[in-house]
């Protein structure tokens, strides 16, 4: 099996948001508040401790540098510093028990499939999907809110 990369947002994006309190790609204002949902943080890919941690909401385009068509949407990061998830760390442990949406793409961007993964199913489904030569990458999204969580590619 080909090793997979689990790609969180870039550190420089999170750093900019924390310093300037706005989205670097769009200059929309960012908003910080106590976590009311599990998240995850799009930088460290850990879920938020609801009612305990501060999180910052901002607009993010996960296709920047990958595709010419933007697809911006809301994402959260920890308000305070956290480390970016290591791309070679495998499927994020904190997200295994959540239902997820796997948007399967070929470059273009061409949406090839949209797979609804039940809790504890996403990792296996991702491996099966990326074994197909026509698939270039997968966008993992939260199934409840629909927003971008991270990208997976070979």
C-alpha positions in Angstrom: 0.0 0.0 0.0 1.2 3.5 -0.9 1.8 5.7 2.2 -0.9 8.4 2.6 -0.5 12.0 3.7 -3.1 13.5 6.0 -2.8 17.2 5.4 -4.0 19.8 7.8 -4.1 23.5 7.0 -0.7 25.2 6.8 0.9 26.6 9.9 1.3 30.0 8.3 -2.4 30.3 7.8 -3.2 29.6 11.5 -0.4 32.0 12.6 -1.8 34.8 10.5 -5.3 34.3 11.8 -4.1 34.3 15.4 -2.1 37.5 15.0 -4.4 39.5 12.7 -7.8 38.1 13.7 -8.8 37.8 10.0 -8.7 35.2 7.2 -5.5 35.6 5.2 -7.0 34.5 1.9 -10.1 36.8 2.1 -9.5 39.4 4.9 -12.8 38.5 6.4 -12.8 39.0 10.2 -12.1 36.0 12.4 -14.2 35.3 15.5 -13.1 33.6 18.7 -15.3 32.0 21.3 -15.5 29.1 23.7 -15.9 25.8 21.8 -19.6 24.8 21.4 -18.8 21.9 19.2 -16.2 19.2 18.7 -14.5 20.8 15.7 -11.8 19.6 15.0 -9.0 22.2 15.0 -7.9 22.2 11.3 -4.3 22.6 12.3 -3.7 19.9 15.0 -6.7 17.8 14.0 -7.7 17.3 17.6 -11.3 17.8 18.7 -12.2 20.7 20.9 -13.0 20.3 24.6 -16.5 21.7 24.4 -17.1 24.5 26.9 -13.4 24.5 27.9 -11.2 25.5 25.0 -11.2 28.7 22.9 -11.5 28.4 19.2 -11.3 30.8 16.3 -13.6 30.7 13.3 -12.4 32.0 9.9 -12.9 31.6 6.1 -10.5 29.1 4.4 -10.1 27.9 0.9 -8.7 24.3 1.0 -8.1 24.4 -2.8 -5.5 27.2 -2.6 -2.4 26.1 -4.4 -4.0 22.9 -5.5 -6.8 23.9 -7.9 -7.7 27.1 -9.7 -11.3 27.1 -8.5 -11.7 28.4 -4.9 -14.1 26.6 -2.5 -14.0 28.7 0.7 -15.9 27.8 3.8 -15.7 28.2 7.6 -13.1 26.4 9.7 -12.0 26.5 13.3 -8.5 26.4 14.9 -7.4 26.6 18.5 -7.2 30.2 19.6 -3.9 29.4 21.3 -0.9 27.9 19.7 -1.0 24.2 18.8 1.3 22.0 16.6 0.3 21.1 13.0 -0.7 17.5 12.6 2.1 15.5 11.1 1.2 14.4 7.5 2.7 10.9 8.1 0.9 10.3 11.4 -2.0 8.3 9.9 -5.7 8.9 10.3 -6.3 11.4 13.2 -7.3 9.4 16.2 -9.7 12.0 17.5 -11.8 11.8 14.4 -12.2 8.0 14.1 -15.5 7.9 16.0 -17.2 10.7 14.0 -19.3 10.3 10.8 -17.5 12.0 7.9 -18.0 12.9 4.3 -15.2 11.9 1.8 -15.2 14.1 -1.3 -13.2 12.2 -3.8 -11.4 14.3 -6.5 -9.3 14.1 -9.6 -7.4 17.2 -10.4 -9.5 19.8 -12.2 -11.2 19.8 -9.6 -13.4 17.0 -10.7 -15.6 15.5 -8.0 -15.6 11.8 -8.7 -17.6 10.6 -5.7 -19.0 11.6 -2.3 -18.8 8.9 0.3 -20.6 9.1 3.6 -18.4 7.2 6.1 -19.9 5.9 9.3 -18.0 6.2 12.6 -14.8 4.1 12.5 -15.1 3.5 8.8 -13.4 6.6 7.2 -9.8 5.3 7.3 -10.7 2.0 5.5 -12.8 3.8 2.9 -10.0 6.4 2.2 -7.5 3.6 1.6 -9.9 1.9 -0.8 -10.6 5.1 -2.7 -7.0 6.2 -3.0 -6.1 2.8 -4.4 -8.0 3.8 -7.5 -5.7 5.4 -10.1 -8.3 8.0 -11.1 -8.4 9.5 -7.6 -5.9 12.2 -6.9 -7.0 13.3 -3.4 -9.8 13.2 -0.9 -11.3 16.1 1.1 -12.5 15.0 4.5 -15.4 17.0 5.8 -17.5 17.0 8.9 -20.8 15.2 8.2 -22.9 17.3 10.6 -21.7 20.8 9.6 -20.3 19.9 6.1 -17.1 22.0 6.5 -13.6 21.0 5.5 -11.5 19.1 8.0 -8.4 18.0 6.1 -7.1 16.5 2.8 -5.7 13.0 2.2 -3.4 12.1 -0.8 -0.8 9.6 -1.7 
